[in-house]
Amino acid sequence: MGRLTHLDAAGAAHMVDVSAKASTKREAIAAGRIAMSADALAAIRDGALAKGDALAVARVAGIMAAKRTPDLIPLCHPIAISKVSIDLAIEADGIACTATVATTGPTGVEMEALTAVSAALLTLYDMAKAIDRGMRIEGIGLLAKSGGRSGDWRA
């Protein structure tokens, strides 16, 4: 098991010093899904929600969340994100979300990708909850990361 870098010798939380790390191209891909009723899915697919185009709003929410990750996750570094893409795919019983985030810098963008997926799916829940309060957000996780000292990783 790796060392917990966010804890100092006394066990106190701190933001890791990345100033000596090389600036490299980094990318992370995260995914998750929201399961919902056929009625909610049809309303989203057909653009029939009172709140508007849920897919468009969810994409923007995911992009905004990636950019605001250090405001939400206390020990994340503010970084210059060079790319965020949010892909939403309608499935038989829900909507799948995949976020791809990239940067060139001294630290990775895994948390930004995970935060983007979470916010996009939460936005879909918010926009369709009048139709289906039993929607379930499921399976959010990191699919892949590239760059940095630890190299490439795939789930």
N, C-alpha and C positions, 0 to 999 in steps of 0.2 A: 504494500500500500504506500502511496506517495505521501510526502510530508505536506502538512497543511500550511501553505505559505501565507495565509491570512492571519496567522497567530504568531505573536512574538514569543521569545523564550519564556516569558512569564505566563503565557496563555491568553494574553489580551489581544483583541482584534485590532488590526491595523491595515492600512492600504499598502500593498506591496510596492516597493520602489522598482520601477521598470526603466529608470533613466539610463542604466548601463546596457540594456538589452538592444540588440540589433533591430533596426526597422526593416521588416520583411512584409511581403504580400501575404495576407491571411484571409481565409474565407471560412464561413461556417454555414451549415444547412441544418435547420431544425424542422420538425413536422408535428402535427397533431390533427385531431378531427373533432367535430361536434356531431353527435348523433341526435336526430330529431324526428318528429312525426312527419308523416307524408303531407299533412296540411301545411306545416311550417315550411317544409322543403319546397313545396309547390309555390307558396307565397314568395319565398326568396327567389326561386328560379324565374317566376313570372313577373318579378318586380312589383308585386301587389301589396307590399307592406306600407302601412300608413306613415312610417318613419322614412321611407324612401328606399333607395337602392342599397340594400344591405351589403352586397358584395363589394361595391365601390367604397362604401364607408369603412368596411372591414380592412380593405387594402390600405387605405390611408391611415387607419388606426394602427396597423402593424408597422408601417413605415415610421410614424411618429413615435411609437413605443421603442423601436430600435434606437432612434436618436436620443430618447430620454432615459435610456436604461440606467445611467449612473444616478439619476434622480430617484429611481425606484429601488435599486439594489445598492445598499450603502457602500460596499467596498469595491465597486466597479469603477474603472478609470473612465473619465470623459475622453473619448477618442474621436478622431476624424474619420467618420464612416464615408466610404467612397461609393458604396452600392447597397441598396436594399430592394429586394424584389419579393413580393408576396403573391404566391400562386394559390388560387382557390379552385377546387375541383368538386363539382356536385357528384355525389355518389348515390347509390340506391337508398340509403337510409341516413344520409347526412352530408356534411361538407368537409373535405380534407383541406388542410392548409400547410403549405411549405414556404418557409422563409429562407432566403439566401442573403447573407450579409458579408460585405468585404471591406477591407481596409488595408493600408500599408502603414505599419506602425510597430511598436514594441510589445503589444499585447493583443490577444485574440478577440474574436467577436462572437464567441459561443453564447454568452449571456444575452447579447443583443438579438441574436437569431431566436433564442428561446423566448425572450420577452416579446418579440414581434409576433410569434405564433400565438402566444397566450392572449395578447391584446386583440388580435384579429378575431380569435374564436370568442372571446368575451364580448366583443362588439356584435358578433352574429347573435349571441344569446340575448343581449340587450335589445336588439332590434326585432327579434321574433318571439320574445317571451310572452307577449299578449296571446299568441296562438298556442305555444307549448312551453309551459314552465318546467317540464320534465326533461328538457334537453340535457345531454351529458357531454362535457368536454373530456376527451380521452386521449391517452397515449402521447402526450407531449414529450418529445425527447430530441436529443441531438442525433442527427443522421451521419454527419461528417464534419471534419474540420481539416484545414490544411494550413501549412506555414508554421513558422515559429520553431523554437528549440526542440519541441517534442515531435515535430514533423506531422505527417498526415495520419488521420484516424478515420475509420468507418465503423458504423454500428453493425 
